[in-house]
């Protein structure tokens, strides 16, 4: 189950204090409560290990089953209560949260601040002594950034019913889809229903230490583009570092290869046991989620058919608008279908780019493949089944198309994937391959 909270918008601020920022969000200033009104529900004064406010609360032997998104929803509720000057209630909830998730460093930090706020005003998130702040400067900066990214994504939620612009058409066999917005450190999980894409949940994520736009192996960047989940790795075969498991994606894809990009091993994976989440920029290029969130995704998505869009910033549009954007491409695809079905080799080859390459096969090589396929067709028509196409636009306009090619009289056929690029007013295929 995914929890959503409506966070009111606030004016832009450069303040690093998340507690103060939440006060702005809720329209209420935050003040220290009278020391004589300390909550008795907190037991011993507790502290997040990260900030040195006090000792960590005792662990509860048995913890409830953790649902995806729940811990974050509880943290945001604590923020809201603090912003409304309900410090004692916020403190009680924070104590329960860190008892349930002692490895949730950001929650520990907020809990320590709420304890400190019982006796003095807070200046910033992780309001510790100067010496402690200096010693833990890197950790504090990362936790503050994590908090701000979580709030940013929750304040700037997509309008209901909108979808990422890349999802022009998904086939019924694409039961789910994933979109990542790097600018918000957020992953969105969708279900493909008969009435369109439905948002199931969204989750905080970590990306590459050096940001996005991966180009070479070892650059610690997360790639941008359209990918597909290629496998589901058994967590028993992985180091604890990867948490609850891993879903590799097909980086580098044919567009990446065309552009000379290198590297590999880009996964969606979890976190080690001692961390609930990682800093916004902390991986070697992978997309990293809290384990409960990753577990939900692993239980939900299918290997090979689940698209994963990773964008610097997602553009959210109405579904009918996305469909309209694909009209110009549909004409080119229909021309390809008619030429393949009718055996018109000249028309067919005219739709391939001069720099076409399929696993080392040039356009001349591929023309021979097409000729052979046309001959084997023996006059039978071609049907395109389970057609999906996704659009990627950066310096070029690209379509990633997947379909089953079935000859009349047959029940099955090869599953093909094509990459098309717009050249002027024309769409051309620069990659084609059989994927199943």
Secondary structure per residue as TSV (DSSP state, phi and psi in degrees):
chain	resnum	aa	ss	phi	psi
A	1	X	-	360.0	140.0
A	2	X	-	-111.3	132.8
A	3	X	-	-98.6	134.0
A	4	X	-	-121.1	141.1
A	5	X	-	-128.0	138.5
A	6	X	-	-85.8	119.3
A	7	X	-	-106.6	118.0
A	8	X	-	-61.1	148.8
A	9	X	-	-73.8	151.7
A	10	X	-	-131.5	156.6
A	11	X	-	-65.4	154.6
A	12	X	-	-59.7	142.7
A	13	X	-	-146.1	147.9
A	14	X	-	-99.6	5.6
A	15	X	-	-64.4	140.4
A	16	X	-	-91.3	-7.8
A	17	X	-	-79.0	111.5
A	18	X	H	-70.4	-36.2
A	19	X	H	-62.3	-44.7
A	20	X	H	-65.6	-37.0
A	21	X	H	-62.7	-37.9
A	22	X	H	-69.6	-32.2
A	23	X	H	-61.0	-41.0
A	24	X	H	-63.9	-41.6
A	25	X	H	-60.4	-38.8
A	26	X	H	-92.5	-2.6
A	27	X	T	76.5	18.6
A	28	X	-	-132.3	129.4
A	29	X	-	-70.3	153.6
A	30	X	-	-103.6	130.2
A	31	X	-	-126.4	155.2
A	32	X	-	-67.5	139.6
A	33	X	-	-79.2	157.0
A	34	X	-	-58.6	132.3
A	35	X	G	-58.4	-26.9
A	36	X	G	-74.5	-11.2
A	37	X	G	-101.8	24.0
A	38	X	-	-57.7	140.5
A	39	X	-	-70.6	135.5
A	40	X	G	-87.2	-4.6
A	41	X	G	-77.7	-11.8
A	42	X	G	-85.7	-8.1
A	43	X	-	65.3	-133.2
A	44	X	S	-67.5	146.9
A	45	X	-	-58.3	123.3
A	46	X	B	-106.7	166.5
A	47	X	-	-155.7	146.6
A	48	X	-	-72.2	136.0
A	49	X	T	-57.8	-23.0
A	50	X	T	-75.6	-23.7
A	51	X	T	-120.5	-5.1
A	52	X	-	75.7	19.6
A	53	X	S	-71.9	-42.3
A	54	X	S	-167.4	-171.8
A	55	X	B	-79.0	153.8
A	56	X	-	-68.5	144.9
A	57	X	-	-68.2	155.2
A	58	X	-	-63.9	142.6
A	59	X	-	-77.5	146.0
A	60	X	-	-87.5	128.0
A	61	X	S	-57.3	-44.6
A	62	X	S	-113.9	125.9
A	63	X	-	-112.3	150.9
A	64	X	-	-69.4	160.6
A	65	X	-	-63.3	131.8
A	66	X	-	-91.0	126.3
A	67	X	-	-99.8	152.9
A	68	X	T	-60.3	136.2
A	69	X	T	78.4	-9.2
A	70	X	H	-68.5	-44.8
A	71	X	H	-61.8	-42.0
A	72	X	H	-64.4	-42.0
A	73	X	H	-60.1	-38.8
A	74	X	H	-67.3	-38.9
A	75	X	H	-63.5	-44.0
A	76	X	H	-64.6	-36.5
A	77	X	H	-62.5	-39.1
A	78	X	H	-62.9	-44.2
A	79	X	H	-56.0	-46.5
A	80	X	H	-63.3	-42.5
A	81	X	H	-63.5	-42.1
A	82	X	H	-62.7	-40.9
A	83	X	H	-67.3	-19.4
A	84	X	T	-98.0	13.9
A	85	X	T	61.6	28.8
A	86	X	-	-100.8	62.1
A	87	X	H	-64.0	-40.5
A	88	X	H	-67.1	-40.1
A	89	X	H	-66.6	-40.8
A	90	X	H	-62.0	-41.8
A	91	X	H	-62.6	-43.9
A	92	X	H	-62.0	-42.6
A	93	X	H	-69.1	-35.7
A	94	X	H	-65.7	-39.3
A	95	X	H	-62.8	-42.9
A	96	X	H	-64.8	-37.5
A	97	X	H	-65.1	-44.4
A	98	X	H	-74.5	-24.8
A	99	X	H	-67.2	-40.7
A	100	X	H	-73.1	-32.1
A	101	X	-	-133.6	72.9
A	102	X	T	-63.5	-14.9
A	103	X	T	-94.7	4.7
A	104	X	-	-84.8	89.7
A	105	X	H	-61.5	-39.1
A	106	X	H	-64.7	-41.0
A	107	X	H	-64.1	-38.9
A	108	X	H	-61.4	-41.1
A	109	X	H	-63.8	-44.9
A	110	X	H	-65.1	-39.5
A	111	X	H	-60.8	-44.7
A	112	X	H	-61.6	-39.6
A	113	X	H	-64.4	-40.9
A	114	X	H	-65.6	-34.0
A	115	X	H	-64.9	-45.0
A	116	X	H	-64.1	-33.5
A	117	X	T	-67.9	-10.6
A	118	X	T	-68.0	-22.3
A	119	X	T	-124.3	-11.7
A	120	X	S	-157.2	158.7
A	121	X	-	-67.5	151.5
A	122	X	-	-94.4	140.3
A	123	X	-	-97.4	-31.0
A	124	X	S	-163.5	164.4
A	125	X	T	-66.0	130.2
A	126	X	T	73.6	50.9
A	127	X	-	-80.4	83.9
A	128	X	-	-113.5	176.3
A	129	X	-	-64.0	156.7
A	130	X	H	-59.2	-38.8
A	131	X	H	-67.0	-41.5
A	132	X	H	-66.8	-40.9
A	133	X	H	-62.4	-38.1
A	134	X	H	-67.7	-42.3
A	135	X	H	-66.4	-35.9
A	136	X	T	-110.0	31.6
A	137	X	H	-57.9	-43.5
A	138	X	H	-64.7	-46.5
A	139	X	H	-63.9	-44.3
A	140	X	H	-61.1	-43.6
A	141	X	H	-62.0	-41.1
A	142	X	H	-66.5	-41.7
A	143	X	H	-68.3	-38.4
A	144	X	H	-62.9	-41.4
A	145	X	H	-66.8	-39.9
A	146	X	H	-59.1	-45.1
A	147	X	H	-62.0	-45.1
A	148	X	H	-64.0	-37.7
A	149	X	H	-68.3	-38.4
A	150	X	H	-62.0	-44.7
A	151	X	H	-67.0	-40.5
A	152	X	H	-58.0	-46.6
A	153	X	H	-65.9	-36.0
A	154	X	H	-77.7	-28.1
A	155	X	H	-76.3	-36.7
A	156	X	S	-104.1	55.5
A	157	X	-	-73.6	147.1
A	158	X	-	-64.3	150.2
A	159	X	-	-63.3	142.5
A	160	X	T	-55.5	136.9
A	161	X	T	86.1	-6.6
A	162	X	E	-89.4	160.4
A	163	X	E	-136.0	159.4
A	164	X	E	-61.3	140.0
A	165	X	T	-64.0	-18.1
A	166	X	T	-69.9	-24.7
A	167	X	-	-85.9	79.3
A	168	X	S	-74.7	-46.7
A	169	X	B	-153.6	124.9
A	170	X	-	-117.9	138.6
A	171	X	-	-79.5	159.1
A	172	X	T	-55.7	-28.4
A	173	X	T	-71.4	-18.0
A	174	X	-	-83.3	80.8
A	175	X	-	-69.9	-24.5
A	176	X	E	-142.9	164.0
A	177	X	E	-147.8	152.6
A	178	X	E	-127.0	138.2
A	179	X	E	-132.1	136.4
A	180	X	E	-117.0	129.2
A	181	X	E	-109.3	104.1
A	182	X	G	-64.2	-35.7
A	183	X	G	-66.8	-17.2
A	184	X	G	-116.3	4.1
A	185	X	T	49.3	52.4
A	186	X	E	-138.1	139.6
A	187	X	E	-115.9	135.0
A	188	X	E	-115.3	129.4
A	189	X	E	-109.1	127.1
A	190	X	E	-118.7	150.5
A	191	X	E	-106.9	134.6
A	192	X	E	-90.9	100.3
A	193	X	E	-98.9	168.4
A	194	X	T	-58.3	-22.1
A	195	X	T	-101.8	6.5
A	196	X	E	121.5	-176.0
A	197	X	E	-72.4	134.4
A	198	X	E	-120.7	127.2
A	199	X	E	-73.8	117.8
A	200	X	E	-89.1	-33.6
A	201	X	E	-179.9	163.4
A	202	X	E	-141.2	149.2
A	203	X	E	-140.8	144.6
A	204	X	E	-65.9	140.8
A	205	X	E	-136.9	163.2
A	206	X	E	-112.0	146.7
A	207	X	E	-123.0	-170.3
A	208	X	E	-61.3	145.7
A	209	X	T	-55.5	-34.2
A	210	X	T	-98.0	10.5
A	211	X	-	95.1	-142.1
A	212	X	B	-115.5	-169.8
A	213	X	-	66.6	55.7
A	214	X	-	-61.6	135.7
A	215	X	-	-129.6	-34.8
A	216	X	S	-134.1	156.1
A	217	X	T	-60.3	134.0
A	218	X	T	84.7	8.0
A	219	X	S	-83.9	1.0
A	220	X	-	57.0	35.4
A	221	X	-	-116.8	151.5
A	222	X	B	-92.3	132.2
A	223	X	-	-70.1	154.5
A	224	X	-	-112.7	134.9
A	225	X	E	153.7	-165.6
A	226	X	E	-109.7	123.0
A	227	X	E	-131.2	177.0
A	228	X	E	-137.1	144.5
A	229	X	B	-66.7	125.2
A	230	X	-	-101.4	-23.1
A	231	X	-	-164.5	171.3
A	232	X	-	-127.7	106.1
A	233	X	B	-81.1	133.3
A	234	X	-	-65.5	123.0
A	235	X	G	-59.5	-23.4
A	236	X	G	-67.4	-21.4
A	237	X	G	-91.1	-1.3
A	238	X	S	-110.5	158.7
A	239	X	-	-70.7	156.6
A	240	X	G	-56.2	-25.8
A	241	X	G	-53.7	-31.2
A	242	X	G	-91.8	3.1
A	243	X	T	65.3	-132.0
A	244	X	T	-77.0	-3.1
A	245	X	-	147.8	-171.2
A	246	X	E	-154.8	142.8
A	247	X	E	-120.9	98.6
A	248	X	E	-66.8	151.0
A	249	X	B	-120.8	165.5
A	250	X	-	-87.5	50.9
A	251	X	-	-85.2	135.5
A	252	X	S	-81.4	135.2
A	253	X	-	-83.0	175.0
A	254	X	H	-56.5	-32.9
A	255	X	H	-67.8	-41.4
A	256	X	H	-61.2	-44.0
A	257	X	H	-62.0	-43.1
A	258	X	H	-57.8	-33.6
A	259	X	T	-90.3	4.2
A	260	X	T	79.5	18.5
A	261	X	-	-77.7	148.5
A	262	X	-	-128.3	174.7
A	263	X	-	105.1	-174.0
A	264	X	-	175.3	-168.1
A	265	X	-	67.6	35.4
A	266	X	-	-90.6	119.4
A	267	X	E	-124.7	157.6
A	268	X	E	-95.1	118.3
A	269	X	E	-144.6	174.4
A	270	X	-	-93.8	-162.3
A	271	X	-	-117.4	155.6
A	272	X	-	-67.5	161.8
A	273	X	T	-56.2	-30.8
A	274	X	T	-85.8	3.3
A	275	X	-	-132.4	128.5
A	276	X	S	-77.0	-41.1
A	277	X	-	-147.9	167.0
A	278	X	-	-115.6	169.9
A	279	X	-	-62.0	157.9
A	280	X	S	-54.3	-37.5
A	281	X	E	-119.2	95.0
A	282	X	E	-143.5	-12.3
A	283	X	E	-95.2	177.8
A	284	X	S	-90.2	11.1
A	285	X	S	134.4	-14.0
A	286	X	-	-76.0	167.5
A	287	X	E	-101.2	117.9
A	288	X	E	-113.8	130.9
A	289	X	E	-121.0	160.5
A	290	X	-	-62.4	147.1
A	291	X	H	-57.4	-42.9
A	292	X	H	-60.8	-35.0
A	293	X	H	-71.4	-42.8
A	294	X	H	-63.0	-41.2
A	295	X	H	-59.1	-38.9
A	296	X	H	-62.9	-42.9
A	297	X	H	-66.6	-43.3
A	298	X	H	-60.8	-40.4
A	299	X	H	-67.5	-21.8
A	300	X	H	-99.2	-49.2
A	301	X	-	-84.8	162.1
A	302	X	-	-108.5	144.0
A	303	X	T	-70.3	142.0
A	304	X	T	79.2	-29.4
A	305	X	T	-104.7	-4.4
A	306	X	-	-94.2	112.5
A	307	X	E	-75.0	146.6
A	308	X	E	-128.4	106.5
A	309	X	E	-91.5	125.7
A	310	X	E	-118.6	111.9
A	311	X	E	-122.6	152.4
A	312	X	S	-63.0	-41.5
A	313	X	S	-150.3	121.9
A	314	X	-	-74.3	140.6
A	315	X	-	-103.1	120.5
A	316	X	E	-98.4	129.2
A	317	X	E	-134.5	163.9
A	318	X	E	-70.3	143.3
A	319	X	H	-54.1	-39.3
A	320	X	H	-67.0	-30.0
A	321	X	H	-68.9	-40.9
A	322	X	H	-62.3	-42.1
A	323	X	H	-63.2	-41.1
A	324	X	H	-62.6	-35.1
A	325	X	H	-64.0	-21.2
A	326	X	T	-91.5	0.1
A	327	X	H	-61.3	-44.0
A	328	X	H	-64.1	-34.3
A	329	X	H	-73.4	-36.0
A	330	X	H	-57.5	-35.0
A	331	X	H	-63.4	-43.5
A	332	X	H	-64.9	-41.6
A	333	X	H	-64.7	-39.7
A	334	X	H	-63.1	-37.9
A	335	X	H	-62.7	-42.1
A	336	X	H	-61.9	-45.1
A	337	X	H	-61.6	-45.1
A	338	X	H	-65.9	-40.8
A	339	X	H	-67.2	-39.6
A	340	X	H	-68.9	-42.0
A	341	X	H	-69.5	-35.5
A	342	X	H	-90.5	-3.6
A	343	X	T	73.5	24.7
A	344	X	-	-87.1	90.3
A	345	X	H	-65.2	-37.1
A	346	X	H	-63.7	-46.9
A	347	X	H	-63.7	-40.5
A	348	X	H	-62.0	-51.0
A	349	X	H	-67.9	-24.1
A	350	X	T	-68.1	-14.9
A	351	X	T	-92.2	2.2
A	352	X	B	-104.2	142.1
A	353	X	-	-76.2	156.2
A	354	X	T	-65.6	-25.1
A	355	X	T	-99.3	23.1
A	356	X	-	-54.0	140.5
A	357	X	-	-151.6	127.4
A	358	X	B	-128.5	96.6
A	359	X	T	51.9	44.7
A	360	X	T	95.7	-12.5
A	361	X	B	-82.6	126.4
A	362	X	-	-82.0	178.7
A	363	X	H	-60.6	-39.5
A	364	X	H	-62.1	-42.3
A	365	X	H	-64.0	-42.0
A	366	X	H	-71.4	-30.1
A	367	X	H	-61.2	-38.8
A	368	X	H	-65.6	-38.3
A	369	X	H	-63.2	-44.6
A	370	X	H	-62.9	-40.7
A	371	X	H	-61.7	-42.7
A	372	X	H	-63.5	-40.7
A	373	X	H	-66.9	-39.0
A	374	X	H	-64.4	-41.4
A	375	X	H	-64.2	-42.1
A	376	X	H	-69.8	-22.2
A	377	X	H	-62.1	-32.5
A	378	X	T	52.6	43.9
A	379	X	T	83.3	-4.9
A	380	X	-	-78.3	145.2
A	381	X	-	-77.5	161.1
A	382	X	E	-111.0	131.3
A	383	X	E	-109.7	140.1
A	384	X	E	-103.5	116.3
A	385	X	E	-113.6	151.4
A	386	X	E	52.7	50.0
A	387	X	E	-76.9	129.9
A	388	X	E	-136.0	148.0
A	389	X	E	-147.8	137.4
A	390	X	E	-124.5	145.7
A	391	X	E	-109.8	132.9
A	392	X	E	-123.1	123.7
A	393	X	E	-125.7	120.0
A	394	X	S	-138.0	-109.2
A	395	X	S	-76.3	-14.8
A	396	X	S	-136.2	163.1
A	397	X	E	-105.0	116.5
A	398	X	E	-126.0	145.0
A	399	X	E	-119.2	135.3
A	400	X	E	-110.0	113.5
A	401	X	E	-117.5	133.4
A	402	X	E	-130.6	136.8
A	403	X	E	-161.7	159.5
A	404	X	E	-93.3	130.4
A	405	X	E	-102.4	109.1
A	406	X	E	-120.9	125.2
A	407	X	E	-79.0	146.6
A	408	X	T	-56.6	136.7
A	409	X	T	91.6	-8.4
A	410	X	-	-110.8	153.6
A	411	X	S	-92.4	-30.6
A	412	X	-	-132.1	169.4
A	413	X	-	-167.4	178.6
A	414	X	-	-67.7	148.5
A	415	X	E	-95.0	122.3
A	416	X	E	-110.0	150.9
A	417	X	E	-128.5	130.2
A	418	X	E	-120.7	148.0
A	419	X	E	-117.6	120.3
A	420	X	E	-109.5	147.8
A	421	X	E	-130.3	141.1
A	422	X	E	-80.8	123.0
A	423	X	E	-116.6	100.4
A	424	X	T	67.5	-118.8
A	425	X	T	-100.6	1.7
A	426	X	E	-109.9	147.4
A	427	X	E	-100.7	134.2
A	428	X	E	-131.0	146.3
A	429	X	E	-88.1	124.3
A	430	X	E	-109.5	-7.9
A	431	X	E	-151.3	142.5
A	432	X	E	-150.0	137.4
A	433	X	E	-156.5	155.6
A	434	X	E	-88.6	126.0
A	435	X	-	-113.0	-0.3
A	436	X	-	-178.1	360.0
